[in-house]
Amino acid sequence: MLIHTIRNEWQTYRPAIATKDMPSTGALTYDAADVVTERLVVCMVDTDDAVVAPINVALNSGINHLEIRTHFKADADTATMNIFAARQDETSVAMIAEIGWTAGGQTNVAGRYFGAAASIAQYWNKTISKTNVDPLDGIVTIEFDTRGYNRFWILYDAIGSGDDVTVEFSGY
């Protein structure tokens, strides 16, 4: 018997984010990465205090392992993201990781620079893997087991001056 694992295509989750999300700059100043009591689904906000839609893995062929990669406007630019998760109907979120990205020299078809280095501060009880798909291509992805969680938010804590960051996801 032959078993095939279906890998989802790369999908853009948040394109060209130029302003950090936390703490938000709107009327409310949520900072879920640093304030545990603000780790609520309702606090997953952007700079205008509008809801940031989660990556919903249940809608993407039942992803059990989530993969993330980034791309930037310029080579050597940096950003720090925080990843949060919740199960359906939960009102609180779990912080999975804080990841610092640095762009490298490899570009995509639009001329944007892929994240080539990632440092991971992990808060998940399953290993978060960092993969350089091909050591020569300068593209790093991170991957982790979803552990039955189905909603994932990626919010930025820092973005290099004058840059913007796009985050994409895939999985299997």
C-alpha positions as CSV (number, residue, x, y, z in Angstrom):
1,M,0.0,0.0,0.0
2,L,1.4,3.4,-1.0
3,I,0.4,6.5,1.1
4,H,0.8,10.0,-0.3
5,T,1.0,13.0,1.9
6,I,-0.7,16.0,0.2
7,R,1.3,19.2,0.6
8,N,-0.7,22.4,0.2
9,E,0.5,25.2,-2.1
10,W,2.2,28.3,-0.6
11,Q,-0.5,30.8,0.2
12,T,-0.1,34.4,1.2
13,Y,-1.4,35.0,4.7
14,R,-0.5,38.7,5.3
15,P,1.0,40.7,2.4
16,A,3.4,43.7,2.7
17,I,2.9,44.4,6.5
18,A,4.9,47.7,7.2
19,T,3.7,48.5,10.7
20,K,4.2,46.3,13.7
21,D,1.0,44.8,15.3
22,M,2.0,44.8,19.0
23,P,1.5,46.8,20.9
24,S,-1.2,48.1,18.6
25,T,-1.4,51.8,17.9
26,G,-5.2,52.1,17.8
27,A,-7.5,53.0,20.7
28,L,-6.6,49.7,22.4
29,T,-3.0,48.7,23.0
30,Y,-2.9,45.0,23.1
31,D,0.5,43.3,23.4
32,A,-0.3,39.6,23.7
33,A,3.4,38.6,23.3
34,D,4.4,40.4,26.5
35,V,1.2,40.5,28.5
36,V,-0.2,37.0,29.2
37,T,-3.7,38.3,30.2
38,E,-4.1,39.7,26.7
39,R,-3.7,36.4,25.1
40,L,-7.3,36.3,23.9
41,V,-8.8,35.7,20.5
42,V,-10.3,39.2,20.7
43,C,-6.8,40.7,21.2
44,M,-5.5,39.3,17.9
45,V,-5.6,42.8,16.3
46,D,-3.7,44.9,13.8
47,T,-2.6,48.5,14.2
48,D,-6.2,49.8,13.6
49,D,-7.6,47.4,16.2
50,A,-9.3,45.5,13.5
51,V,-9.4,41.7,13.6
52,V,-6.6,39.9,11.8
53,A,-8.1,36.7,10.3
54,P,-6.3,33.5,11.4
55,I,-4.8,30.8,9.3
56,N,-7.5,28.2,9.6
57,V,-5.9,24.9,8.9
58,A,-9.2,23.0,9.0
59,L,-10.1,24.9,5.8
60,N,-6.8,23.9,4.1
61,S,-7.1,20.1,3.6
62,G,-6.7,19.4,7.3
63,I,-3.1,20.6,7.7
64,N,-1.4,18.8,10.6
65,H,2.0,20.4,10.1
66,L,2.1,24.1,9.4
67,E,5.0,25.7,7.4
68,I,5.8,29.4,7.3
69,R,8.2,31.5,5.3
70,T,8.6,35.2,4.8
71,H,9.8,37.7,2.1
72,F,10.9,41.3,2.4
73,K,11.3,44.4,0.3
74,A,15.1,44.5,0.7
75,D,18.1,42.2,1.4
76,A,19.3,42.0,5.0
77,D,16.0,43.5,6.4
78,T,14.6,42.1,9.6
79,A,11.4,41.4,11.4
80,T,10.2,39.7,14.5
81,M,6.9,37.8,14.5
82,N,4.9,36.1,17.2
83,I,2.7,33.1,16.5
84,F,-0.4,32.3,18.5
85,A,-2.9,29.4,18.3
86,A,-6.4,28.5,19.5
87,R,-8.8,25.7,19.0
88,Q,-12.3,26.2,17.6
89,D,-14.5,28.1,20.1
90,E,-11.7,28.8,22.5
91,T,-11.4,32.4,23.7
92,S,-7.8,32.3,24.8
93,V,-4.7,31.7,22.7
94,A,-1.5,29.9,23.2
95,M,1.8,31.6,22.3
96,I,3.7,29.2,20.1
97,A,6.9,31.1,19.3
98,E,8.7,34.4,18.6
99,I,10.7,34.2,15.4
100,G,13.3,36.7,14.3
101,W,13.8,36.8,10.5
102,T,16.5,38.2,8.3
103,A,16.2,38.5,4.6
104,G,18.8,37.0,2.3
105,G,19.8,37.4,-1.4
106,Q,17.3,35.0,-3.0
107,T,14.3,36.7,-4.6
108,N,10.9,35.5,-5.7
109,V,9.3,36.2,-9.1
110,A,8.2,39.6,-7.8
111,G,11.8,40.6,-6.8
112,R,11.2,40.3,-3.0
113,Y,13.8,38.8,-0.8
114,F,13.1,35.6,1.1
115,G,13.8,35.2,4.7
116,A,17.2,33.4,4.8
117,A,17.8,33.2,8.5
118,A,15.4,32.6,11.5
119,S,16.0,32.5,15.2
120,I,13.3,30.8,17.2
121,A,12.2,31.3,20.8
122,Q,9.9,28.3,21.3
123,Y,6.9,28.1,23.6
124,W,5.3,25.0,22.0
125,N,5.7,21.6,23.5
126,K,6.5,20.1,20.1
127,T,9.7,20.9,18.3
128,I,9.6,23.8,15.9
129,S,11.9,22.9,13.0
130,K,13.9,25.3,10.9
131,T,14.6,24.1,7.4
132,N,16.8,25.6,4.7
133,V,15.2,23.9,1.7
134,D,18.5,24.1,-0.2
135,P,21.6,25.6,1.5
136,L,22.3,27.5,-1.8
137,D,18.9,29.1,-2.3
138,G,18.7,31.1,0.9
139,I,15.1,30.3,1.7
140,V,14.4,29.3,5.3
141,T,11.0,27.8,6.4
142,I,9.8,26.9,9.9
143,E,7.5,24.0,10.5
144,F,5.6,22.7,13.5
145,D,2.9,20.2,14.5
146,T,-0.5,21.9,14.9
147,R,-1.3,19.6,17.8
148,G,-5.0,19.8,17.0
149,Y,-5.2,23.6,17.1
150,N,-6.9,24.9,14.0
151,R,-6.5,28.7,14.1
152,F,-3.1,30.5,14.0
153,W,-2.3,34.2,14.1
154,I,1.0,35.7,13.1
155,L,1.5,39.2,14.4
156,Y,4.6,41.4,14.1
157,D,6.5,42.8,17.2
158,A,9.2,44.5,15.1
159,I,9.8,45.4,11.4
160,G,12.9,47.0,10.1
161,S,12.7,50.7,9.2
162,G,11.3,51.3,5.8
163,D,10.6,47.7,5.1
164,D,7.5,45.5,4.8
165,V,7.1,41.8,5.3
166,T,4.9,39.2,3.7
167,V,4.2,35.9,5.4
168,E,3.1,32.8,3.5
169,F,2.0,29.4,4.8
170,S,1.8,25.9,3.5
171,G,1.5,22.5,5.2
172,Y,0.7,18.9,5.0
